[in-house]
Amino acid sequence: MSYQVIARKYRPQRFSEVVGQEHVTQTLSNAIKQNRIAHAYLFVGPRGTGKTTVARIFAKCLNCTGGPKVDFDDADPRCREIAEGRSLDVLEIDGASNRGIEEIRELRETVKYSPANSKFKIYIIDEVHMLTKEAFNALLKTLEEPPAHVKFMFATTEPEKVLATILSRCQRFDLRRIPAKLIVDHLARIAEMEGVKIDANALLAIARGADGGMRDAESTLDQLISFCGSEIIETEVLAMFGLTAQSRILALAQALLSGQVEAALSELEQLDSLGKDLGRLLADLLRHFRNLLICQISPRGQDWLELSETEAAALREQGRLVTTEALTRILEVLSDCEGQLRDASSKRILIEIAFLKVVEARNAVSLDAVLKQLRQLRDDAPSSGAPLAPPLDPPRAAPAPAPSVAIAPVIRETAPEPPPATAPPAFSLTVAEPAAPAKTEADLPNLWAKVVDAVGRASPFVRSYLLEAHPVSFAKNILTIGFDPEFADHLALVDNSRNHAIIQTKLKELGCDNCYVKFIQAEAPEGHIARTSEPPAPAPAPTPPASQPPPSSRPPATAEPPKAPSAAMKEDDFKNDPLIKKALEIFKGQIVEVRG
């Protein structure tokens, strides 16, 4: 008797023997038991996952003696004919070599004839996506309304190439990649039956190389038995297929996470000199960092992954060296490298560059973190309205009776360029009437307008938030400020000790001593429109007293008197803010628009 390879010798013969595809075999078994058998089926999945095997077992269930039934007799002549590929009523067609319209026309002619000695005539077309468009169109009518004795079973690895009109006429079953643990257990049983001794690490290496395909794993075991004899160890598996030992993958990841670039490049050089598949090495690294990310995100991550005890311990140790955000950036770098690897003339150089980027990605700071730090610096900065400098020009004696005097900053428009944000502004004395504190709710809008105006002179940034807010109440020395739900996310930005101090200081200047501020979320009253409040017009200058000498007959000077400062945010003030400048320098950006 001629030698039979392991993949054929141990091929499953009934649904219970199929490994890792229970969602498909259970559905087909129930369909048979309930007599809900369709006329066309499509089996989709990666190579070596059991598409054609499932189709053959299904054919045996349908055409067995006394069928359709799931528990058929292995010694049934009809089942033996199907298993050996000599049944007249179960025809297996290779779609790659019978892809033309002529072959499909011939098939359409044969479907008219009844089966020779079975209940159904079954057509199994493998790699059905290889059929031409014309062949698919010729098959449409027969596929939609075949004779009652005809069943179609298609198998493909590329369902996206199958016409949608064909897909809509079939029941589709997607076969999954088989987990490594199931492959290891299955290979261990085969090795025991073959009288071969193989260690657990060697089985795991075979399963990793098979990438979820049972047929690939069985073919690899068959080749290793021929190469190694009756005893197989891990190093022989790695040497034959160019795989990298799991311990070296862990060591390489440790070097990258520790920032040891030289050690990582040295490890890569050694693996390359040993003839390891660099593409496979990169895929193994991607898998390792993905497992590390999952374990960090979820405490149950190790239960989902196929990990050995050594790998699980390494993941726990390496998880302390890196954050989730850094792992995400590392995976992006390695994924980009994997996409470029196929077209690279030098894979090693490309991977070396990727390793350098991985170390940089580990140490990089996210944009959100930088913005958070900038916001914290701004909140901790001293208010521009606190300790005022003395006036540059002392005022002359004011006529009696003199109203109270308030100090206000003056921005001189004739200056060649605005002063830095940190420099103290120039001040002069201007006359203003004292503001009376709000005694009733009716006075609240007037007080609110003055508060917004006063705060705007001290901090345009705080004023920009207050323009989105509205006064809720002023009772028991507490001014309650509300933000409409539309602006609720601004509460966290404005509700801090610095802004409380600014507003309380301005309330005190307006005659409201020992007052406090409270920010809440509250719907704006009807008629309130955010960002439309403007500061009240400045009070007219007082009329000179009669005793003052008449003005000179000289023509008036061309220089205009200094204007009252605008509470709106000025473009130059914003651009010259040191924190804004620092942000532009860090991110190499530019300001395209400044909104008041």
C-alpha positions as CSV (number, residue, x, y, z in Angstrom):
1,M,0.0,0.0,0.0
2,S,1.4,3.4,-1.0
3,Y,2.3,6.0,1.7
4,Q,-0.5,8.4,2.6
5,V,0.4,11.9,4.0
6,I,-0.9,12.8,7.5
7,A,-3.2,15.5,6.1
8,R,-5.2,12.8,4.2
9,K,-4.7,9.9,6.6
10,Y,-6.2,11.8,9.5
11,R,-8.8,13.8,7.6
12,P,-12.1,14.2,9.5
13,Q,-14.8,11.8,8.3
14,R,-17.8,13.1,10.3
15,F,-18.8,16.4,11.8
16,S,-17.7,15.5,15.4
17,E,-14.1,15.1,14.2
18,V,-13.9,18.6,12.6
19,V,-11.6,20.8,14.8
20,G,-12.5,24.4,15.6
21,Q,-15.6,24.8,13.3
22,E,-18.4,23.9,15.7
23,H,-20.5,26.9,14.6
24,V,-20.7,25.4,11.1
25,T,-21.0,21.7,11.9
26,Q,-23.7,22.3,14.5
27,T,-25.8,24.4,12.1
28,L,-25.6,21.8,9.3
29,S,-26.4,19.0,11.7
30,N,-29.5,20.9,12.9
31,A,-30.6,21.6,9.3
32,I,-30.4,17.8,8.6
33,K,-32.4,16.9,11.7
34,Q,-35.1,19.5,10.9
35,N,-35.2,18.6,7.2
36,R,-34.3,22.2,6.3
37,I,-31.8,21.5,3.5
38,A,-31.1,24.3,1.1
39,H,-30.1,23.8,-2.6
40,A,-26.8,25.8,-2.5
41,Y,-24.1,26.3,0.2
42,L,-21.0,28.5,0.2
43,F,-18.1,27.7,2.5
44,V,-15.7,30.6,3.1
45,G,-12.4,30.7,5.0
46,P,-8.6,30.7,4.9
47,R,-6.7,27.8,3.4
48,G,-6.6,24.5,5.4
49,T,-9.5,25.3,7.7
50,G,-11.8,22.5,6.5
51,K,-14.0,24.0,3.7
52,T,-13.9,21.0,1.4
53,T,-13.8,18.5,4.3
54,V,-17.0,19.9,5.6
55,A,-18.6,19.8,2.2
56,R,-17.7,16.1,1.8
57,I,-19.0,15.2,5.2
58,F,-22.2,17.0,4.4
59,A,-22.5,15.1,1.2
60,K,-22.1,11.8,3.1
61,C,-24.9,12.9,5.5
62,L,-27.2,13.6,2.5
63,N,-26.4,10.5,0.4
64,C,-25.9,7.8,3.1
65,T,-28.1,4.8,3.2
66,G,-31.3,5.8,4.9
67,G,-30.3,9.5,4.8
68,P,-30.2,12.3,5.2
69,K,-28.9,11.8,8.7
70,V,-25.9,12.9,10.8
71,D,-25.0,9.6,12.4
72,F,-24.2,7.5,9.3
73,D,-22.3,4.3,9.3
74,D,-18.6,4.6,8.3
75,A,-18.8,1.2,6.6
76,D,-21.8,2.4,4.4
77,P,-20.7,1.7,0.8
78,R,-22.1,5.1,-0.4
79,C,-20.1,6.9,2.3
80,R,-16.9,5.0,1.5
81,E,-17.4,5.9,-2.2
82,I,-17.6,9.6,-1.3
83,A,-14.6,9.5,1.1
84,E,-12.5,7.8,-1.6
85,G,-13.7,10.2,-4.3
86,R,-15.3,7.6,-6.6
87,S,-19.0,8.3,-6.2
88,L,-20.9,8.9,-9.4
89,D,-23.3,11.2,-7.6
90,V,-20.9,13.5,-5.8
91,L,-18.8,15.4,-8.3
92,E,-15.8,17.5,-7.2
93,I,-14.9,20.2,-9.7
94,D,-11.8,22.4,-9.5
95,G,-12.9,26.0,-10.3
96,A,-9.4,27.0,-11.3
97,S,-9.1,24.5,-14.2
98,N,-12.8,24.4,-15.1
99,R,-13.6,28.1,-15.1
100,G,-14.9,28.8,-18.6
101,I,-18.4,29.1,-19.9
102,E,-18.2,25.8,-21.8
103,E,-17.6,23.8,-18.7
104,I,-20.6,25.4,-17.0
105,R,-22.8,24.7,-20.0
106,E,-21.8,21.1,-19.8
107,L,-22.6,21.1,-16.0
108,R,-26.1,22.5,-16.8
109,E,-26.7,19.7,-19.2
110,T,-25.8,17.0,-16.6
111,V,-27.9,18.3,-13.8
112,K,-31.1,17.2,-15.6
113,Y,-30.2,13.6,-15.1
114,S,-31.2,11.8,-11.9
115,P,-28.5,10.4,-9.5
116,A,-27.2,6.9,-10.3
117,N,-27.8,5.2,-6.9
118,S,-28.1,8.0,-4.3
119,K,-30.8,10.5,-3.2
120,F,-29.0,13.6,-4.4
121,K,-26.6,14.6,-7.2
122,I,-24.1,16.9,-5.4
123,Y,-21.7,19.3,-7.1
124,I,-18.7,20.4,-5.0
125,I,-16.9,23.3,-6.8
126,D,-13.6,24.3,-5.1
127,E,-12.1,27.7,-5.5
128,V,-15.3,28.9,-7.1
129,H,-14.1,32.5,-7.2
130,M,-11.9,31.5,-10.2
131,L,-14.9,31.1,-12.5
132,T,-15.2,33.8,-15.1
133,K,-18.0,36.3,-15.1
134,E,-19.6,34.6,-18.1
135,A,-19.5,31.2,-16.3
136,F,-21.1,32.7,-13.2
137,N,-23.9,34.2,-15.3
138,A,-24.5,30.9,-17.1
139,L,-24.8,29.2,-13.7
140,L,-27.3,31.7,-12.3
141,K,-30.6,30.2,-13.4
142,T,-29.6,26.7,-12.6
143,L,-28.3,27.7,-9.2
144,E,-31.5,29.6,-8.3
145,E,-34.0,26.9,-9.4
146,P,-32.1,23.5,-9.7
147,P,-33.9,20.2,-9.9
148,A,-35.0,18.8,-6.6
149,H,-32.3,16.1,-6.7
150,V,-29.4,18.6,-7.2
151,K,-27.4,20.3,-4.4
152,F,-24.5,22.7,-5.0
153,M,-21.6,23.2,-2.5
154,F,-19.0,25.9,-3.2
155,A,-15.7,26.6,-1.4
156,T,-13.6,29.7,-1.7
157,T,-10.8,31.7,0.1
158,E,-11.8,35.0,-1.6
159,P,-15.6,35.5,-1.3
160,E,-15.2,39.2,-2.5
161,K,-14.5,37.9,-6.0
162,V,-17.7,35.9,-6.2
163,L,-20.6,37.8,-7.9
164,A,-23.2,39.2,-5.6
165,T,-25.9,37.4,-7.6
166,I,-24.2,34.1,-6.7
167,L,-23.8,35.0,-3.1
168,S,-27.5,35.9,-2.7
169,R,-28.5,32.4,-3.9
170,C,-26.4,30.5,-1.4
171,Q,-26.3,29.9,2.3
172,R,-22.9,31.2,3.5
173,F,-20.8,29.6,6.2
174,D,-17.6,31.4,7.3
175,L,-14.9,29.0,8.7
176,R,-12.5,30.5,11.2
177,R,-8.8,30.2,11.7
178,I,-8.2,27.4,14.2
179,P,-6.8,28.4,17.6
180,A,-3.2,27.4,18.3
181,K,-4.2,25.4,21.4
182,L,-6.6,23.2,19.3
183,I,-3.9,22.7,16.7
184,V,-1.4,21.6,19.4
185,D,-3.8,19.1,20.9
186,H,-4.7,17.6,17.5
187,L,-1.0,17.3,16.5
188,A,-0.2,15.7,19.8
189,R,-2.8,13.0,19.2
190,I,-1.5,12.4,15.7
191,A,2.1,12.2,17.0
192,E,1.1,9.7,19.6
193,M,-0.7,7.5,17.0
194,E,2.4,7.8,14.7
195,G,4.8,6.8,17.6
196,V,6.6,10.1,17.5
197,K,7.9,11.9,20.6
198,I,7.6,15.7,20.3
199,D,8.0,18.4,23.0
200,A,5.4,21.0,23.8
201,N,7.5,24.0,22.6
202,A,7.9,22.2,19.2
203,L,4.2,21.7,18.9
204,L,3.6,25.4,19.8
205,A,6.1,26.5,17.2
206,I,4.4,24.4,14.5
207,A,1.0,25.9,15.5
208,R,2.4,29.4,15.3
209,G,3.8,28.8,11.9
210,A,0.5,27.3,10.6
211,D,-1.3,30.6,11.3
212,G,-4.6,28.9,12.0
213,G,-4.5,26.3,9.2
214,M,-4.8,22.7,10.3
215,R,-3.7,21.3,6.9
216,D,-0.5,23.4,7.1
217,A,0.2,22.2,10.6
218,E,-0.3,18.6,9.6
219,S,2.0,19.0,6.5
220,T,4.7,20.6,8.7
221,L,4.5,17.7,11.2
222,D,4.8,15.2,8.3
223,Q,7.9,17.0,7.0
224,L,9.5,17.1,10.5
225,I,9.0,13.4,11.0
226,S,10.9,12.8,7.8
227,F,13.6,15.2,8.8
228,C,14.0,14.4,12.6
229,G,12.8,10.8,12.9
230,S,10.9,9.7,16.0
231,E,11.9,12.6,18.2
232,I,11.3,16.3,17.5
233,I,12.5,19.3,19.5
234,E,11.8,23.0,19.1
235,T,15.2,24.1,17.7
236,E,14.8,21.7,14.8
237,V,11.4,23.2,14.0
238,L,12.7,26.7,14.1
239,A,15.7,25.9,12.0
240,M,13.6,24.2,9.3
241,F,11.0,26.9,8.9
242,G,13.0,30.1,9.7
243,L,10.9,30.8,12.8
244,T,12.2,32.8,15.8
245,A,12.2,31.3,19.3
246,Q,9.6,32.8,21.6
247,S,12.3,33.6,24.1
248,R,14.2,35.8,21.5
249,I,10.9,37.6,20.6
250,L,10.4,38.4,24.3
251,A,14.1,39.6,24.6
252,L,13.7,41.8,21.5
253,A,10.5,43.4,22.9
254,Q,12.2,43.9,26.3
255,A,15.0,45.8,24.6
256,L,12.7,48.0,22.6
257,L,10.5,48.8,25.7
258,S,13.6,49.6,27.8
259,G,14.9,52.0,25.1
260,Q,18.0,49.9,24.5
261,V,18.4,50.6,20.7
262,E,21.8,49.0,20.5
263,A,20.7,45.7,22.0
264,A,17.6,45.6,19.8
265,L,19.7,46.2,16.6
266,S,22.2,43.6,17.7
267,E,19.5,41.0,18.3
268,L,18.1,41.8,14.8
269,E,21.5,41.3,13.2
270,Q,22.0,37.9,14.9
271,L,18.5,36.7,13.8
272,D,19.1,37.9,10.2
273,S,22.5,36.1,10.1
274,L,20.8,32.9,11.2
275,G,18.5,33.1,8.2
276,K,15.3,33.9,10.1
277,D,12.3,35.1,8.1
278,L,12.3,38.9,8.9
279,G,8.7,39.2,7.8
280,R,7.6,36.5,10.2
281,L,9.8,38.1,12.9
282,L,7.9,41.4,12.4
283,A,4.5,39.6,12.5
284,D,5.5,37.9,15.8
285,L,6.5,41.2,17.3
286,L,3.2,42.8,16.3
287,R,1.4,39.9,17.9
288,H,3.4,40.2,21.1
289,F,2.7,44.0,21.4
290,R,-0.9,43.4,20.6
291,N,-1.2,40.8,23.4
292,L,0.5,43.3,25.7
293,L,-2.0,46.0,24.9
294,I,-5.0,43.6,25.4
295,C,-3.6,42.6,28.8
296,Q,-3.2,46.2,29.9
297,I,-6.7,47.1,28.7
298,S,-8.5,44.2,30.4
299,P,-7.5,42.2,33.4
300,R,-9.1,39.2,31.7
301,G,-7.0,39.6,28.6
302,Q,-4.8,36.6,29.4
303,D,-7.9,34.4,29.3
304,W,-8.7,35.4,25.7
305,L,-5.1,35.0,24.4
306,E,-3.2,31.8,23.5
307,L,-0.3,32.3,25.8
308,S,2.3,30.0,27.3
309,E,3.2,30.4,31.0
310,T,6.5,32.0,30.0
311,E,4.9,34.5,27.7
312,A,2.2,35.4,30.3
313,A,4.9,36.1,32.9
314,A,6.8,38.3,30.4
315,L,3.7,40.3,29.6
316,R,3.1,41.0,33.2
317,E,6.7,42.2,33.6
318,Q,6.8,44.3,30.4
319,G,3.4,45.9,31.2
320,R,5.1,48.0,33.9
321,L,7.4,49.6,31.3
322,V,4.9,51.2,29.0
323,T,1.6,52.9,28.9
324,T,-1.5,52.0,26.8
325,E,-1.0,55.2,24.7
326,A,2.6,54.3,24.0
327,L,1.7,50.7,23.0
328,T,-0.9,52.1,20.5
329,R,1.8,54.3,18.9
330,I,4.2,51.3,18.8
331,L,1.6,49.1,17.0
332,E,1.0,51.9,14.5
333,V,4.8,52.0,13.7
334,L,5.1,48.3,13.3
335,S,1.9,48.0,11.2
336,D,3.2,50.7,8.8
337,C,6.5,48.8,8.5
338,E,4.7,45.5,7.8
339,G,2.7,47.2,5.0
340,Q,6.0,48.5,3.4
341,L,8.0,45.3,3.9
342,R,6.7,43.6,0.8
343,D,8.0,46.3,-1.6
344,A,11.2,47.0,0.3
345,S,14.5,46.2,-1.4
346,S,16.2,45.8,2.0
347,K,13.9,44.4,4.7
348,R,16.5,44.6,7.4
349,I,17.1,48.4,7.0
350,L,13.4,49.0,7.0
351,I,12.9,47.1,10.2
352,E,15.9,48.8,11.8
353,I,14.3,52.2,11.1
354,A,11.1,50.9,12.5
355,F,12.9,49.9,15.7
356,L,14.2,53.4,16.1
357,K,10.7,54.8,15.6
358,V,9.4,52.4,18.2
359,V,11.8,53.7,20.8
360,E,10.8,57.3,19.9
361,A,7.1,56.4,20.0
362,R,7.6,54.9,23.5
363,N,9.0,58.2,24.8
364,A,6.7,60.5,22.9
365,V,4.1,62.6,24.6
366,S,0.6,62.7,23.2
367,L,-1.0,65.9,22.0
368,D,-3.7,65.7,24.6
369,A,-1.1,65.6,27.4
370,V,0.7,68.6,26.0
371,L,-2.5,70.6,25.7
372,K,-3.4,69.6,29.3
373,Q,0.0,70.9,30.5
374,L,-0.4,74.2,28.6
375,R,-3.9,74.6,30.1
376,Q,-2.4,74.0,33.6
377,L,0.3,76.5,33.0
378,R,-2.2,79.1,32.0
379,D,-4.4,78.4,35.0
380,D,-1.4,78.7,37.3
381,A,-0.1,82.0,35.7
382,P,-0.8,85.2,37.8
383,S,-3.8,87.3,36.7
384,S,-2.9,90.2,34.5
385,G,-5.3,92.4,36.5
386,A,-3.7,91.9,40.0
387,P,-1.2,94.3,41.6
388,L,-1.4,97.4,39.5
389,A,1.6,99.5,38.9
390,P,1.5,103.2,39.9
391,P,0.5,105.6,37.2
392,L,3.3,106.9,35.0
393,D,2.1,110.5,35.0
394,P,0.7,111.8,38.3
395,P,-2.7,113.5,37.8
396,R,-3.2,117.2,38.4
397,A,-5.5,118.4,41.1
398,A,-9.0,117.6,40.2
399,P,-11.8,120.1,40.7
400,A,-13.9,119.8,43.8
401,P,-16.1,118.1,44.5
402,A,-14.2,115.1,43.0
403,P,-15.9,111.9,42.3
404,S,-14.3,108.6,43.2
405,V,-11.3,107.6,41.1
406,A,-10.9,104.2,39.4
407,I,-7.7,102.9,37.9
408,A,-7.9,101.3,34.4
409,P,-5.3,100.1,32.0
410,V,-4.7,102.0,28.8
411,I,-3.5,100.5,25.5
412,R,-1.7,103.1,23.5
413,E,-2.6,102.5,19.8
414,T,0.3,104.7,18.6
415,A,3.0,102.3,19.9
416,P,5.1,100.6,17.2
417,E,4.3,97.1,18.5
418,P,2.3,95.7,21.4
419,P,4.2,95.0,24.6
420,P,4.8,91.4,25.7
421,A,2.0,89.8,27.6
422,T,4.1,89.5,30.7
423,A,5.1,93.1,30.8
424,P,3.0,95.4,33.1
425,P,0.7,97.6,31.1
426,A,0.8,101.4,31.3
427,F,-1.9,103.0,33.5
428,S,-3.5,106.4,33.8
429,L,-6.3,107.8,35.9
430,T,-9.7,107.9,34.4
431,V,-12.8,109.2,36.0
432,A,-15.7,106.7,36.5
433,E,-18.8,106.7,38.6
434,P,-18.9,104.1,41.4
435,A,-21.0,101.1,40.7
436,A,-23.7,100.3,43.2
437,P,-24.0,96.6,44.1
438,A,-27.1,94.7,42.9
439,K,-29.7,94.7,45.7
440,T,-32.5,92.9,43.8
441,E,-32.8,90.4,41.0
442,A,-33.8,93.3,38.7
443,D,-30.3,94.7,39.2
444,L,-28.7,91.4,38.2
445,P,-28.4,91.9,34.4
446,N,-26.8,95.4,35.0
447,L,-24.3,93.9,37.5
448,W,-23.5,91.0,35.1
449,A,-22.7,93.3,32.3
450,K,-20.3,95.3,34.5
451,V,-18.7,92.1,35.8
452,V,-18.1,90.8,32.3
453,D,-16.6,94.2,31.3
454,A,-14.3,94.3,34.3
455,V,-13.2,90.7,34.0
456,G,-12.5,91.3,30.3
457,R,-9.9,94.0,31.1
458,A,-8.1,91.6,33.5
459,S,-8.4,88.4,31.4
460,P,-9.8,88.3,27.8
461,F,-9.7,84.5,28.0
462,V,-12.1,84.4,31.1
463,R,-14.3,86.9,29.4
464,S,-14.7,84.7,26.3
465,Y,-16.1,82.0,28.6
466,L,-18.4,84.4,30.5
467,L,-19.9,85.5,27.2
468,E,-21.2,81.9,26.8
469,A,-22.7,82.0,30.4
470,H,-25.6,83.8,32.0
471,P,-26.3,85.0,35.6
472,V,-28.6,82.7,37.5
473,S,-28.9,84.4,40.9
474,F,-27.2,86.7,43.4
475,A,-28.2,85.9,46.9
476,K,-26.4,85.5,50.3
477,N,-23.3,87.1,48.7
478,I,-23.0,84.2,46.1
479,L,-23.2,85.0,42.4
480,T,-24.4,81.9,40.7
481,I,-23.2,81.7,37.0
482,G,-24.9,79.2,34.7
483,F,-23.7,77.5,31.5
484,D,-26.3,76.2,29.1
485,P,-26.1,72.4,28.3
486,E,-24.7,73.5,24.9
487,F,-21.6,74.8,26.7
488,A,-21.5,72.4,29.6
489,D,-18.1,71.1,28.6
490,H,-16.6,74.6,29.4
491,L,-17.5,74.2,33.1
492,A,-14.3,72.2,33.8
493,L,-12.2,74.9,32.0
494,V,-13.5,77.9,33.8
495,D,-14.3,76.6,37.3
496,N,-10.9,77.0,39.0
497,S,-9.4,79.0,41.8
498,R,-7.7,81.5,39.6
499,N,-10.9,82.5,37.7
500,H,-12.9,82.6,41.0
501,A,-10.3,85.0,42.4
502,I,-10.5,87.3,39.3
503,I,-14.3,87.5,39.4
504,Q,-14.4,88.0,43.2
505,T,-11.9,90.8,42.9
506,K,-13.9,92.6,40.2
507,L,-17.1,92.2,42.3
508,K,-15.3,93.8,45.2
509,E,-14.3,96.7,42.9
510,L,-17.9,97.1,41.9
511,G,-18.9,97.4,45.6
512,C,-19.9,93.9,46.4
513,D,-17.6,92.9,49.3
514,N,-17.1,89.4,50.6
515,C,-18.9,87.8,47.6
516,Y,-18.3,84.4,46.2
517,V,-18.8,82.8,42.8
518,K,-20.5,79.5,41.9
519,F,-20.6,77.8,38.5
520,I,-23.4,75.4,37.6
521,Q,-25.1,73.9,34.5
522,A,-28.4,75.7,33.8
523,E,-30.5,76.4,30.8
524,A,-30.2,79.9,29.5
525,P,-33.3,82.1,29.9
526,E,-35.3,82.9,26.8
527,G,-33.9,85.6,24.7
528,H,-30.3,85.1,26.0
529,I,-27.8,84.7,23.1
530,A,-24.3,83.6,23.9
531,R,-21.3,85.6,22.7
532,T,-23.3,88.7,22.0
533,S,-22.6,90.7,25.1
534,E,-20.5,93.8,24.5
535,P,-19.1,96.1,27.1
536,P,-21.1,99.2,27.8
537,A,-20.0,102.4,26.1
538,P,-17.5,104.4,28.1
539,A,-18.8,107.3,30.1
540,P,-18.4,110.7,28.5
541,A,-15.5,112.8,29.7
542,P,-16.4,115.3,32.4
543,T,-16.9,118.9,31.4
544,P,-14.0,121.2,32.4
545,P,-14.9,123.7,35.2
546,A,-15.6,127.3,34.3
547,S,-12.5,128.6,36.1
548,Q,-10.2,126.8,33.7
549,P,-8.5,129.1,31.2
550,P,-9.8,129.0,27.6
551,P,-8.1,126.6,25.2
552,S,-5.3,127.9,23.1
553,S,-5.9,129.1,19.6
554,R,-3.3,126.7,18.2
555,P,-4.7,124.0,15.8
556,P,-5.5,120.7,17.6
557,A,-2.8,118.0,17.6
558,T,-3.2,115.2,15.1
559,A,-2.7,112.6,17.8
560,E,-6.0,111.2,19.0
561,P,-6.6,110.8,22.7
562,P,-6.1,107.3,24.0
563,K,-9.2,105.2,23.7
564,A,-10.8,103.0,26.3
565,P,-9.5,99.5,26.2
566,S,-11.7,96.9,24.4
567,A,-12.7,93.9,26.4
568,A,-12.7,91.8,23.3
569,M,-9.7,89.6,22.7
570,K,-7.2,91.5,20.5
571,E,-5.4,89.6,17.8
572,D,-1.9,90.9,18.7
573,D,-2.5,90.1,22.4
574,F,-3.3,86.6,21.5
575,K,-0.4,86.1,19.1
576,N,2.1,87.6,21.7
577,D,0.9,85.4,24.5
578,P,4.0,83.4,25.7
579,L,2.1,80.1,26.1
580,I,0.6,80.5,22.6
581,K,4.1,81.1,21.2
582,K,5.4,78.1,23.0
583,A,2.7,75.9,21.6
584,L,3.4,77.1,18.1
585,E,7.1,76.4,18.6
586,I,6.5,72.9,19.9
587,F,4.0,71.8,17.1
588,K,5.6,74.0,14.3
589,G,2.2,75.5,13.7
590,Q,0.7,78.8,12.6
591,I,-2.4,80.8,13.6
592,V,-4.9,81.0,10.8
593,E,-7.7,82.8,12.6
594,V,-8.2,84.5,15.9
595,R,-11.8,84.7,17.2
596,G,-12.8,87.2,19.8
